[in-house]
């Protein structure tokens, strides 16, 4: 795992998800988006974004009156690092155990099963 990676907290990951979906956004825009799902204070969102900027999870553009924040790590990179961390900490590095546990917790849709099959087929082709 990268030494520079700071695993985002659940709240930070929620904010990152908003920024990945919306793109660069003001505190107000992030707050308004989060408020659609749950009650959250504007100053709480502001404080989280300030902390996230210090951690390097977001970048702040101060060129405009309202500061604009954008996620610095790409979504897929963050997901990959989080999965690798979970894989090591909870499953002893066993991809099979992680996948089996994930699939036993929530029924996969037919589309998801088809995509999993395609991935397995590609992986088998690569190892041949």
N, C-alpha and C positions, 0 to 999 in steps of 0.2 A: 504494500500500500504506500502511496506517496506520503512523504514526510510533511509536505505542505498541505495536505488535505485535512481540513477541519470538518468533521462530520457535522452537518447542519442539524440543529434541534428540530423537533417536530414543527414548531412555529416558524422557524427559519425556512424549512422545506416548503411549508405552505406559502410563504411569501415568494420564494424562488419559483414555485409553480405558477403563481400569478404573473411574475415577470417573464417567465418563459412563454406563457400564453399571450400576454398583452404586448410584450416588448418593453422598451424603456418607458417608465411610468413615474408620475409624481407620487408623493406620499398620499395625496388625496385619492388618486386613482387606485392605488393599491388598497387603501382603506375601504373605499367604496366597493371594490370587488370582494374583499374578505367579508364585508358586512352583509353581503347577500347570503352568506352561509351561517354566520354566527355574529354575536355581538362582540365588537372589539373597538377599543378606544383609538382615536386618531393619534394621540400622543404615544400610545403603546406601539402602534405601527411605526411611527417616527423613530422611537427609541430602538426598536428591533433593526430597522434599516441602518441606523447609525452604528450599532454594534456589528452588523453584518458587513458594513463598509470597512470597519477596523479589522475584521477577520479576513477580508478579501473575498467575501462571497458576493458582494455587489460593488458596483462602481458608481460613484456619484458625479453627475455633471452639474457643476455650479454656474454654468454660463447664463442660465435664465434665472429669473426671480424665484420661481418654484424649482427646487432641485429635482433633477430627474435621475432615477436609479435604474440600473440595468444589472441583470445577473451576469456575473463574470464566468462561472463555470458553465459549460454547455450541459444541457439536460442529460444527454446520454452519458457523458463523462461522470456526472454526479451519480446517476443511477448505477453505473458500473462500479464505481468506488463503494457505494453503499452496499451493493449486492456482494462484492468481494469481502467487505468487512463483516457482513452478516454470515456469509459462507464460512469464514474462518472462526468467528466467535461462537456461532450457534450450531454449526454442522461439522466442525472439525475439518473443514476443507472439502467435504464430500458434496459434489454437485448433484449426485444422484439423490442423496438424502434431502437436499434443499428442494429439488424439483418434485420429488415424491410427496414431501410434506406440503408444498404449495398446492399441488393438484388435489390433495386429499382435503384441503381446507375449504375450497370453493370450486364448485363444478364449472369446468371449462365449457365454453360455448362450442358448437360444431366448427365455427370459424377459427376459434383459438386452437382447437385440436388439429385442424387442417394445417394451420401455420406451424404448430409444433412438429407435425409430421414432416413438413417441408424442411424445417431446420434440421431435424434428425437426418433426413435424406442427404442434405448438403454436407453435414458433418461426416456421414459415412462415406460419401464420395471423396471428401478431402483426405480421409485416412487410408483410402485404397491405394 
